[in-house]
Amino acid sequence: MSDSSGKLKLGALVALVVGSMIGGGIFSLPQNMAASAGVGAVLIGWAITAVGMLMLAFVFQTLANRKPDLDGGVYAYAKAGFGDYMGFSSAWGYWISAWLGNVGYFVLLFSTLGYFFPIFGEGNTPAAIIGASILLWAVHFLVLRGIKEAAFINLVTTVAKVVPLVLFALICLFAFKLDIFTADIWGTGTPELGSVMTQVRNMMLVTVWVFIGIEGASIFSSRAEKRSDVGKATVIGFITVLLFLVLVNVLSLGVMTQPELAKLQNPSMAAVLEHVVGHWGAVLISVGLIISLLGALLSWVLLCAEIMFAAAKDHTMPEFLRRENANQVPANALWLTNAMVQIFLVITLFSSSTYLSLIYLATSMILVPYLWSAAYAFLLAMRGETYEQAAKERSKDLFIGAVALIYAIWLLYAGGTKYLLLSALLYAPGVILFAKAKHEIGQPIFTNVEKLLFAAVVIGALVAAYGLYDGFLTL
């Protein structure tokens, strides 16, 4: 698992990648996809996602091997390639995305418990928020006991959550009916889905959400026993998760029709299995989801604290976020993270924001860090930096970087203006921490180029704030 010095081995790193990618998303996938696309568009969307995300996985693998001195993954790459403010924005965006995702997980977890205990409703009743808050602080104090111990528990929950997924795939394989699958391939029977292109675009944010966590190993690069394991863990984790996601999504479309799936309550995998084998199927998936969410919450709490800590270590975040406790856990970063989760849990009581709108917002926040990582890999290959002895590898990495960059730009387009503006609203306040960090080391806050970038963020944030006030933007 990890050696005596507390360094993480390959198995633990793969579990971090798989554990943070398989959270709640896969259990809601049949309904989430059917709500926005027919069978044909789903297959096209998965093909684009598989290529794009594989290239991103290769980007993280290449950067882990070529720039072993850069700790903290997505954040460090943006800073090395595009300066301090971009580095800060990547860390800030990633951090917000991670804890917003955790709020979404808590809502889904208690909505699943609502299947057994109606008092929890859709996951945002007063009882659900109290339950989520107790659980949040239990996880918080568990992580404070040590990263190594938390990573071990994550390994156990990762194994436990994969079992119901394998059973689901096997059962649905036998129940799969080709005539259901091919009944309305392009979704023409459901005109509100729009054109095939619209359907593909609409399902894209869901596919990104289920892959967030692909960079999990690179965030923990400084704690890896062997540097080369970081890249290996990323690719192994990606291929494993891709296989599960496509099987769950495609097999469901051969068990129930697209309009039937679109109407299901989440976690929709439970309803699909119940449709095939009866009540025990729903119970099995619900229990699997509860274990899965607990494991994913742990992974993401670890990732949240680690990204802030890594950024504070090289003065991109303020000094106070660098403090570790006796167990070498970034305690202040952890307190700040979970305080934000707590505030947003209370907000879900008064806001109609569902699991899906929370994850869309979380996804749009992570698109910027992904974009800068792909751009940095492309930049390295363009300049030939670190490729002095490897001309062949350079052209291969140039291609990988270019495809990953095009994919990241396409995702921003697929996300749409609404989420871009809402992201700006969340990015803008981060400047307070950035300014504090710069003040601590006696440097001016922005370079001239960064002033322009910050001005664009502020304009976006003002438009979003007015939009929320006026009602043309909603959460």
C-alpha positions in Angstrom: 0.0 0.0 0.0 2.6 2.5 1.1 6.1 2.1 2.4 7.3 2.9 5.9 8.2 6.5 5.0 4.5 7.1 4.2 5.1 7.3 0.4 2.2 6.1 -1.8 2.8 3.0 -4.0 1.3 2.4 -7.5 -1.7 0.5 -6.1 -2.6 3.4 -3.8 -2.2 6.0 -6.6 -4.4 3.9 -9.0 -7.0 3.7 -6.2 -6.8 7.5 -5.8 -7.5 8.0 -9.5 -10.3 5.3 -9.7 -11.7 6.3 -6.3 -12.0 10.0 -7.2 -13.4 9.2 -10.7 -16.0 6.6 -9.6 -18.0 8.7 -7.2 -21.7 9.3 -7.7 -21.7 10.1 -11.4 -21.6 6.6 -12.8 -24.7 5.6 -10.6 -26.8 8.4 -12.2 -25.3 8.0 -15.7 -28.3 6.1 -17.4 -30.7 8.9 -16.6 -28.2 11.8 -17.0 -27.3 10.7 -20.5 -30.8 9.7 -21.6 -32.1 13.2 -20.5 -29.9 14.9 -23.1 -29.2 12.4 -25.9 -30.4 9.4 -27.9 -28.3 6.2 -28.5 -26.5 7.5 -31.6 -25.4 10.8 -30.0 -24.4 8.9 -26.9 -22.1 6.7 -28.9 -20.6 9.7 -30.8 -20.2 11.5 -27.5 -18.4 8.6 -25.8 -16.0 8.3 -28.8 -15.1 12.0 -28.6 -14.7 11.8 -24.8 -12.6 8.6 -24.9 -10.1 10.2 -27.4 -10.1 13.6 -25.6 -9.8 12.2 -22.1 -7.2 9.6 -23.2 -5.1 12.5 -24.6 -5.6 14.4 -21.3 -4.5 11.2 -19.4 -1.4 11.1 -21.7 -0.8 14.8 -21.0 -0.7 14.2 -17.3 1.6 11.1 -17.8 4.0 13.0 -20.1 4.2 16.0 -17.7 4.7 13.8 -14.7 7.7 12.2 -16.5 9.2 15.3 -18.2 8.7 17.7 -15.3 9.3 15.6 -12.2 10.2 18.7 -10.2 6.7 20.1 -10.5 4.5 19.1 -7.6 0.8 19.6 -7.5 -0.2 18.6 -11.0 -2.8 20.9 -12.7 -1.8 23.9 -10.6 2.0 23.6 -11.1 1.7 23.1 -14.9 -0.4 26.3 -15.3 2.0 28.3 -13.2 5.2 27.0 -15.0 3.7 27.7 -18.4 1.7 30.8 -18.0 2.7 32.7 -14.9 1.6 33.1 -11.3 -2.0 34.3 -11.7 -2.8 31.5 -14.1 -1.2 29.0 -11.7 -3.2 30.5 -8.8 -6.5 30.5 -10.9 -5.9 26.8 -11.7 -5.4 25.9 -8.1 -8.4 28.1 -7.0 -10.7 26.7 -9.8 -9.7 23.1 -9.1 -10.2 23.6 -5.3 -13.7 25.1 -5.8 -14.6 22.4 -8.3 -13.5 19.7 -5.8 -15.5 21.0 -2.8 -18.6 21.9 -4.9 -18.5 18.3 -6.2 -18.4 17.2 -2.6 -21.6 19.2 -1.9 -23.2 17.4 -4.9 -22.0 14.1 -3.5 -23.6 14.8 -0.1 -26.9 15.7 -1.8 -26.8 12.5 -3.8 -25.8 10.4 -0.8 -28.7 11.5 1.3 -31.1 11.4 -1.7 -30.1 7.7 -2.0 -30.6 7.1 1.8 -34.0 8.7 1.1 -34.9 5.5 -0.8 -34.7 3.7 2.6 -35.6 6.7 4.9 -38.1 9.1 3.4 -37.1 11.8 5.9 -34.0 12.6 3.8 -36.2 13.3 0.7 -34.1 14.4 -2.3 -31.0 15.0 -0.2 -31.7 18.7 0.7 -34.3 18.4 3.5 -33.3 19.7 7.0 -32.7 16.1 8.2 -30.4 15.4 5.2 -28.4 18.6 5.8 -27.9 17.7 9.5 -26.9 14.2 8.5 -24.5 15.5 5.8 -22.9 17.9 8.2 -22.2 15.2 10.8 -20.7 13.0 8.1 -18.6 15.9 6.7 -16.9 16.6 10.1 -16.4 12.8 10.7 -14.5 12.6 7.4 -12.6 15.8 8.3 -11.3 14.4 11.6 -10.5 11.1 9.9 -8.3 12.9 7.3 -6.6 14.9 10.1 -5.3 11.6 11.4 -3.1 11.1 8.3 -3.0 11.0 4.5 -1.5 7.5 4.4 -4.3 6.1 6.6 -7.0 7.9 4.6 -5.5 6.6 1.4 -5.7 3.1 2.7 -9.4 3.4 3.6 -9.9 4.9 0.1 -8.2 1.7 -1.4 -10.7 -0.5 0.5 -13.8 1.5 -0.6 -12.5 1.6 -4.2 -12.5 -2.2 -4.3 -15.9 -2.4 -2.5 -17.6 0.0 -5.0 -16.4 -1.9 -8.1 -18.2 -5.1 -7.1 -21.8 -3.8 -7.7 -20.7 -2.2 -11.0 -19.3 -5.6 -12.2 -22.6 -7.3 -11.2 -24.7 -4.6 -12.9 -22.7 -5.1 -16.2 -23.0 -8.9 -16.1 -26.8 -8.9 -15.4 -27.6 -6.2 -18.0 -25.5 -8.0 -20.6 -27.9 -10.9 -20.4 -31.0 -8.7 -20.2 -29.8 -6.5 -23.2 -32.3 -6.4 -26.1 -31.0 -5.1 -29.5 -34.5 -4.0 -30.6 -34.8 -1.7 -27.6 -31.3 -0.3 -28.3 -31.9 0.4 -32.0 -35.5 1.6 -31.6 -34.8 5.3 -32.0 -31.1 5.6 -32.6 -31.0 9.4 -33.4 -33.6 10.5 -30.9 -36.1 11.6 -33.6 -39.0 10.3 -31.5 -38.1 12.9 -28.8 -37.8 16.2 -30.8 -37.1 18.2 -27.6 -33.6 16.6 -27.6 -32.7 18.7 -30.6 -30.3 17.8 -33.4 -27.6 15.1 -33.1 -25.0 17.9 -32.7 -27.0 19.5 -29.9 -27.4 16.1 -28.2 -23.7 15.4 -28.3 -22.9 18.9 -27.0 -25.5 18.5 -24.1 -24.1 15.2 -22.9 -20.5 16.5 -22.8 -20.5 18.1 -19.4 -21.9 14.9 -17.9 -19.0 12.9 -19.5 -16.4 15.3 -18.1 -18.0 15.1 -14.7 -17.6 11.3 -14.5 -13.9 11.6 -15.5 -12.9 14.4 -13.1 -10.3 12.8 -10.9 -8.2 11.7 -13.8 -5.5 14.0 -12.5 -5.7 12.6 -8.9 -2.3 10.9 -9.0 -0.5 14.0 -10.4 -1.9 16.1 -7.5 -0.2 13.7 -5.1 3.0 13.4 -7.1 5.2 14.7 -4.2 3.9 11.8 -2.0 4.5 9.0 -4.6 7.1 6.4 -3.9 8.2 6.3 -7.5 7.8 9.3 -9.8 7.1 7.1 -12.9 4.1 5.5 -11.0 2.2 8.8 -11.3 1.8 8.5 -15.1 1.1 4.8 -15.0 -1.6 5.2 -12.3 -3.3 7.9 -14.5 -3.5 5.8 -17.6 -4.5 2.5 -15.7 -7.2 4.4 -13.8 -8.5 6.1 -16.9 -8.9 2.9 -18.9 -10.6 1.0 -16.0 -13.1 3.8 -15.5 -13.8 4.3 -19.2 -14.7 0.6 -19.5 -17.1 0.8 -16.6 -18.8 4.0 -17.8 -19.4 2.9 -21.4 -20.7 -0.5 -20.2 -23.1 1.0 -17.7 -24.4 3.6 -20.2 -24.7 1.5 -23.3 -26.1 -1.6 -21.6 -28.9 0.5 -19.9 -30.0 1.7 -23.3 -30.7 -1.9 -24.3 -32.7 -2.6 -21.2 -35.0 0.4 -21.1 -35.8 2.9 -23.8 -34.3 6.4 -23.9 -37.6 8.2 -22.8 -38.0 5.6 -19.9 -34.5 6.2 -18.7 -34.8 10.0 -18.9 -37.7 9.9 -16.5 -35.9 7.9 -13.8 -35.1 9.3 -10.4 -31.4 9.2 -9.5 -29.4 7.0 -8.7 -30.9 5.7 -12.0 -28.7 2.5 -12.1 -30.8 1.2 -9.2 -34.0 1.6 -11.2 -32.5 -0.1 -14.2 -31.4 -3.1 -12.2 -34.7 -3.2 -10.4 -36.4 -3.3 -13.8 -34.4 -6.5 -14.6 -34.2 -8.4 -11.3 -36.7 -6.8 -9.0 -36.3 -5.0 -5.7 -33.0 -6.5 -4.5 -31.3 -5.0 -7.6 -32.2 -1.5 -6.4 -31.0 -2.2 -2.9 -27.7 -3.6 -4.2 -26.9 -0.5 -6.3 -28.0 1.8 -3.5 -25.7 0.2 -1.0 -22.9 0.2 -3.7 -23.5 3.9 -4.2 -23.4 4.7 -0.5 -20.0 3.0 -0.2 -18.8 4.6 -3.4 -19.8 8.1 -2.3 -18.1 7.7 1.1 -14.9 6.7 -0.7 -15.2 9.5 -3.2 -15.8 12.1 -0.5 -12.6 10.9 1.2 -10.6 11.1 -2.1 -11.9 14.6 -2.8 -11.3 15.9 0.7 -7.7 14.8 0.3 -7.4 16.4 -3.1 -8.9 19.7 -1.9 -6.4 20.0 0.9 -3.4 18.9 -1.1 -3.9 21.4 -4.0 -4.1 24.4 -1.6 -1.1 23.1 0.3 1.0 22.6 -2.8 0.1 26.1 -4.0 1.0 27.6 -0.6 4.3 25.8 -0.5 5.6 27.9 -3.4 3.9 31.2 -2.3 1.1 31.2 -4.8 -1.4 30.8 -1.9 -1.0 32.6 1.4 1.4 31.3 4.1 -1.3 30.1 6.5 -2.4 27.3 4.1 1.0 25.7 4.4 0.6 24.7 8.0 0.7 20.9 8.6 -0.4 19.1 11.8 1.7 16.4 13.6 0.4 13.8 11.1 1.7 15.9 8.1 -1.8 16.8 7.0 -2.4 20.3 5.6 -4.7 21.2 8.5 -5.6 24.8 7.6 -6.3 24.0 4.0 -8.6 21.2 5.3 -10.5 23.5 7.7 -11.0 26.1 4.9 -12.3 23.5 2.5 -14.8 21.9 4.8 -16.0 25.2 6.1 -17.0 26.0 2.5 -18.7 22.7 2.0 -20.7 23.3 5.2 -21.8 26.8 4.1 -23.0 25.4 0.7 -24.8 22.5 2.3 -26.8 25.1 4.3 -27.4 27.0 1.0 -28.9 23.9 -0.7 -31.7 24.1 2.0 -32.9 27.4 0.6 -31.9 27.0 -3.1 -33.5 24.6 -5.6 -30.1 23.6 -6.8 -30.1 19.9 -7.5 -27.3 17.4 -7.8 -27.1 18.0 -11.6 -26.8 21.8 -11.4 -24.1 21.5 -8.7 -22.1 19.1 -10.8 -22.4 21.2 -13.9 -21.0 24.1 -12.0 -18.2 22.0 -10.5 -17.4 20.7 -14.0 -17.2 24.1 -15.5 -14.8 25.2 -12.8 -12.3 22.4 -13.7 -12.3 23.1 -17.4 -9.8 26.0 -17.0 -7.2 23.9 -15.1 -7.5 21.1 -17.7 -7.1 23.7 -20.5 -3.8 25.1 -19.1 -2.4 21.6 -18.5 -3.0 20.6 -22.1 -1.6 24.0 -23.3 1.5 23.6 -21.2 2.2 20.1 -22.6 1.7 21.5 -26.1 4.0 24.4 -25.4 6.8 22.1 -24.1 6.7 20.0 -27.2 6.5 23.1 -29.5 9.6 24.6 -27.8 11.4 21.3 -27.7 12.0 21.8 -24.0 13.1 18.5 -22.3 13.1 16.8 -25.8 16.7 17.5 -26.7 17.5 13.7 -27.0 14.0 12.6 -28.1 12.9 13.9 -31.5 10.5 11.0 -32.1 8.8 11.5 -28.8 8.5 15.2 -29.4 6.3 14.8 -32.5 4.1 12.2 -30.7 3.7 14.5 -27.7 3.0 17.5 -29.9 0.1 15.6 -31.5 -1.2 14.5 -28.0 -0.9 18.0 -26.7 -2.7 19.5 -29.7 -5.7 17.0 -29.5 -6.0 17.5 -25.7 -6.0 21.3 -26.2 -8.6 21.2 -28.9 -10.7 18.9 -26.7 -10.4 21.3 -23.7 -11.5 24.2 -25.9 -14.4 22.2 -27.2 -15.5 21.5 -23.6 -15.6 25.2 -22.8 -17.8 25.6 -25.9 -20.0 22.6 -24.9 -20.4 24.0 -21.4 -22.0 27.1 -22.8 -21.9 30.8 -21.8 -24.0 30.4 -18.6 -21.5 28.2 -16.8 -18.6 30.3 -18.1 -20.1 33.4 -16.5 -21.0 31.6 -13.3 -17.4 30.3 -13.2 -16.1 33.9 -13.5 -18.2 34.8 -10.5 -16.4 32.2 -8.5 -13.0 32.9 -9.9 -13.1 36.7 -9.1 -13.0 36.6 -5.3 -9.9 34.4 -5.3 -7.8 37.5 -6.0 -8.0 38.3 -2.3 -5.9 35.2 -1.5 -3.6 35.8 -4.5 -2.9 39.4 -3.4 -2.2 38.3 0.2 0.3 35.7 -1.1 2.0 38.3 -3.3 2.1 40.8 -0.4 3.8 38.2 1.9 6.8 37.9 -0.5 6.8 41.6 -1.4 6.0 41.3 -5.1 3.5 43.3 -7.2 0.2 41.6 -7.6 -0.1 41.4 -11.4 2.0 41.6 -14.5 0.6 43.7 -17.3 -0.8 40.7 -19.2 -2.3 39.4 -15.9 -4.1 42.7 -15.4 -5.9 42.2 -18.7 -6.9 38.6 -17.8 -8.2 39.7 -14.4 -10.2 42.5 -15.9 -11.9 40.0 -18.2 -12.7 37.8 -15.2 -14.2 40.8 -13.3 -16.3 41.7 -16.3 -17.6 38.1 -16.6 -18.3 38.1 -12.8 -20.3 41.4 -13.0 -22.4 40.1 -15.9 -23.1 36.9 -14.0 -24.0 38.8 -10.8 -26.4 41.0 -12.8 -27.8 37.9 -14.6 -28.6 36.2 -11.2 -30.1 39.4 -9.9 -32.2 40.0 -13.1 -33.1 36.4 -13.5 -31.6 35.7 -17.0 -29.1 33.5 -15.3 -30.1 30.8 -12.7 -28.2 28.4 -10.6 
